[in-house]
Amino acid sequence: MASLVYFKKESQDGAVIRYSFGEDPATMTRLLTMNAYTRTAQPDDGNLDYTFLKASRKINAVYDERAQWPDRGMSAS
């Protein structure tokens, strides 16, 4: 079974970057906060589930490739 997770940058203020994310690009209702210095993320709702992990790992992977925080993207597995 395929798993898709979409994310979109909502804001960036210094070391804090906020992304919306979810399994449907039309209804990304969850948010995560990324620390740009430590590159660690926390879900705003406290739910450390598979969807959050896929989104935060993909955001970090894109940062590794491009040396900048992505505006949007998706992860498929």
Sequence and secondary structure as in RCSB ss.txt:
>XXXX:A:sequence
MASLVYFKKESQDGAVIRYSFGEDPATMTRLLTMNAYTRTAQPDDGNLDYTFLKASRKINAVYDERAQWPDRGMS
AS
>XXXX:A:secstr
   EEEEEEEEEETTEEEEEEESSTT   EEEEEETTTTEEEETT    HHHHHHHHHHHHHHHHHSS  SEEEE
E 
